[in-house]
Amino acid sequence: MQIIQSIRDKGAAIVIVIIALSLIGFILMDAKQGSNHLFSSMSSKIGEVNGEAIELGEFNKRVKQSEDMQEQRSGQRPGGTQTLQLRDNMWNQIVAEKIFFAETEKLGIAFTSNELRDILLSNDPNNPFLKEPGLTDSATQKLDVSKAQAALANIKKFKGEQREMVEAQIIDPLKITQTVAKYTGMLNASVYYPSWMQQKETAEAKNFASISYVSLPYSDIADSTITVTDKDVEEYVSKHKDMFKQEEGRNISYVAFSQLANGEDSARIKKVVDDLAQPFAADSTPKAFLAKNTSSIEYSDEFVPKSKLNATVADTLSKLPVGAVYGPYVDKNSFVLAKKIAIKELPDSVHARHILIPLQDQSGKMIRTDSAAKALADSILNAVNAGADFAALALQYSSDKSNSAKGGDLGTFNYGVMVPEFNEFCFTKPAGSKGVVLTQFGYHVIDLLSQKDFKPAYKMAYMAKEISSSEATINKASLEATRAASQKTAAELAKYVSKNGLQLTQVPQLIKENDYQFNEFQDARQLVRWVFEAKKGDVSEPFNIGDKFVVAQVDKILKKGTQDAATARSGCEAIIRNRKKAELIIKKAGAVSSLEALATANNKQVQQAGLDSSLTMTSQIINGLGQESKVIGAAFNKDYQNKVSPPIAGTSAVYFIKVNSVQSKPADTADAMETQANSRKATLRSQVNNWFEGLKKPAEIEDKRSKYF
């Protein structure tokens, strides 16, 4: 009963499996840089969702649980950008939960204590007890109900922090999955496709039109002859406000000064490596030599095939005599000397089987101690050596379910496919060897069945020095950034940049208050905080971000609401220009008596569409015209069979049409109609997956995280 024992003994924060977002379709957003507020006032409010507060203390506690989870999985405590992402993910999860559970409460959808008990005492795949070896039957892998009942009775006694941990690890994830399942089930059951709608859609799909038309393209009028004023843009925006909603944010630009190594730094490092070539060749203790001279590539005592050598120098290194040194050459960001230590024939591929005895389960929880795992692996090896059936033991003991049913058979694999320790055993031991090997996955009992295609393998030592920046290079970049930052206005900075041959880069996206990254900068939270404290035209002090010093300026401050003319222009200028062109084209055309007369007057041709029966009310495009929905609608107006239509201002031209015919295809059979209805229902049900956005859109979300992080 690993979960319960961990809670009782350690009292450590239990990690939450973050399934809420994936199940309710809430996309994870970018995270935020934090400050030292982990133990701030527990009553501070970090935000609201529809008037319901999100408390800082609760938020920090759940972020810490996520950090604990990541530490258990990776073995390292998250920091920097990872911490920002975890905070942002948790904010989005909490917001999603509050929106979702408020809706289910209105509908009377709940997760009861009886439901929880039923799941915990069942073999439901969602039952977390099934992941605990102490609560399952070792032979059947089914839940031992009596042990599960005892565990549940024990859990009910927990209070305070222990109770919170049980809720975080067991109850909350189950509540989310079960409530989401009920809600989506309700939505799926509500899908209805009425017969009148089917009849209407069938008619629209069956009727097809044929038209003649004359197209007067907007491109016939040069863009330069049409002026789109700010007033034009403002009038368009006022009629289409939903298209031009604007979030609060900032437009910024910046100049960056690289701290990366320059030519002088590269030459300096190369000389250091050059000077080591002769001593390296003369030395007989490569491991000690590399350690003494602080090589950035550690010594490895393994043999590798030619395919694993650096591809650019593999041919040269493979032909190098034992004891000889080649280089320096550039490998990634280092100058490298390569010395051949030894040559050995190794197989190109091997066939092996194994039994895996892990120390942890897939979620990172400890399931047995190292000594217990090693003892079990050794006892299995002893049994195999004494003649026991390896396949039967694999089926009984191996946690690698991808092959345990096949007797642990891994098939034939090439060098480097397996983790290093496993790889070394299989390719350096002779065929027929059996042994126990420890890897990151646990203890493996390995049976090396066969080896083939022996080829030369090489043991190499690499004396490497990273091409790094000197203190002088970094100081030079810092000084240049300081000089740029001394220009206190945007106008002064622009002049300085132009005078000194620098580049002022505009950030294309809107910078939002809780952002922490933009362009290539992944950890720019401190700069973003400055941006929201600054005024338009302000120039920042240098910020050290990644391998650059960055000086930024605030170009524009955007308030939440509707875009102004300057911001909205790019999104509507072409539409407005075409509308003005349409007015000129229509005025010039005047009264149209026939398509032929119109075509002659404008040096155009009368064209036809729909002769292939493809022009229906459900068409997305017209062959030869593209996406012209107004023309599609007009094609089914029978009034235009006797006269030319009024001018139709389309997407790319003004059209005049005449309907040649409107016909119907044969009616579908009853079976075809039923198939159509089922397909339509399936389409409607697939749209259920987007239900969360419908809940989120009207929600009032107040985000105050920037005050704390």
Phi, psi and omega in degrees: 000068191296318181301307185295318180297320179297319180296315184291313189280315188266327184063019182282158177294126181271136185287148177259131174283113189278083181255352183301314187292317183292329184280331183248018168069024182265112187287133179293136182257179180286151186264179186236149176284136182252167174243193188271067182243019184300324182246033177290177181310125185289349181263358181294141182259123183265347179174179179219150172231111183051042177085352180268126188286147168249111186278143181300317182299315179294320179299311181297324180296319181286328175296318179298322177297321177294321177296319177299319180298314182294324179295321178295324182285317187258343183083001180230142177285128181295148178207171177059231183299325180299319178297318179298317180295318179298318178297315182292319178299318181291322176301312181296325179293315181296317177301315180298317180297316183294319178295314185293311184290333174296322180289316182293330178295320177299324184274356181076020178270123184219166175244109189270165178296328178293321178296318178300314180297317181300319181291315183293340179252023182234177175260025174301133181303337180278356183287114181294338178298334181292342180272357181259111183306327182288348182250005180238157177283125185297334183275314185263346185062015177269161182293134171273102190299321182296320177291322179294322177297320178295319179297318180295319178297324179292319181298321182299341180276346183292146178223167174059231185296323179298318179296319179299322180292321177296318179297319182294320186271326188249306191286311185299313178300321178294321179300317181294308184298318183288321180291320177298319179299319179294317183294312179293327176297320178296317180295318179297320181291338183276353181297127183221133180238094185293153184295325180296325180290320178297318179297318180295313181293326178294317179297318180296324181282332184274328180284134178225147186241159173231132184227158166248148183204160170237130182252127176246092189294147175295332183294347177291342179252125182295137178303325184296342181272355182248126179256126176252110184274165175300325179296319177301314181296316181299319179294319179295315181298320182297334179269349182225051187299326181296335180279345186233038174291146185228129174276159175290138180180189182225144167260129183227164170222166185205161171238135185242146180236116186287139174258005183292159181299141177256188182300321180295319178297317180299316180295323180295314180293320180299320179295321178300316181290319177305315183293340181271350186299311183293313177299324180296317179295326183278339185285144181252003180235078187302321181298314180293322180297315180295320179293317181298323184259016174048060176290141178282351173246118182288157180286135176240132184270008184268158174267140179230147177287167181302327182297341181263359175279160176305122188301327184288338182234010185301316180299317181294315183292323181294331181268355183293135176293152177299132181093347181277157181239137176238139176130186007279149172230163182267126175233112186058247183243037181221152166269134189229139167252131179248131178238130178276122182266318182196164176234143181208144177278124178230155180291151176278331179210157181222162176238124183215165172225160184210164172234121184261124175246098185278161173265335182230158173273184186294336180273359178095002180281138179291128179246343173199155179286164178300316183294323179292319179295317180296318180297320180293317179297318179296321181292324177294318178298317179299320179295319179297315180296335180272000176110005180293155181286112182299316183298319180293321179292324178296317180297324184278321191247334188289134177272355177276086186289350179290342181217000183297326179291343178260023179075022180079009184292122179265357183073197179264133181221155183271169180299136175089355180288320181271168177297156191307313184295318178294317180300314182299317180299312187290330186258348180250337177276153178286153177305141182097350181291147174229144181186174178249130182230135177263128174231184179297343181267347181132201180266130178250129167267113188250136173241109183274104189281313182200164177220152179208169178055065179288133180220164179297140173232153191233136172260119185239152171240136184239116174267108188233144175231125179292140178279093186249161181285141174279164177300325180295321179295316180295317180296323179296315179296321179295318179295317179296321178293321179297320178296319178295320181292341179288348174279106194275354177232161180298323180296317179295320180294320179299318178295318181296317180298314181295318183294326186257012176067030180266177180234125176264115185262126176272133178278120186292325184272157176288128177277124181258162191299329182258011179291158176223358180215152173201154184045231182271359185269116187266344183224064186250029184300318182296323178294318179298320178298319177298317182304321183276354173262345186271170177254165177302131179091352179290149177245135185277165165287164179294136174249132179271102184236118180061236181254025181224154165262130187240130174244121186246160174224149179270115182272322184204142177250120183252127178267155179294134180149228182253140182297147173279177186299318183297320181286321185280343188306314184297335182272351184219354184301316181296322179295314180295319179299317179294326177296319178293322176297320180300319179299317179294318181296316181295319179297318180293323182294323179065208179285129184253118180272326180204157178295325182295316179296319179298316181297317180296317183294332184248012179057043179240181178238149172281124182243168181232154177215150177093004180295339180267013179066018182268352184270094179240170179294340181264002180296144175269331180222163172250125180304123180095341181246328184093209184277095179229079186295327179295323178292321178300315179297316182294333183296342181253012175269107186292346176298334183272010174282336184253350181207163178286140180294160169297164178298137179246110179281101184267200182286320185235359182196169168263130184244143168239128185233161170223130183278121178277319180194155170230117185235170180236141173281162179302145180295149178288155174287167179300321179295320179294322178295320179294319177298319178297316181298316180295320179296319180294319178296319179298321178296317179297321180293326179295334179286347177301330182299342181261016188295331186295323179299328177293328176283324185285325187304313181277355183292144176263108185247121178249120186248114181246020185299328184296343177284342185244332186234000000 
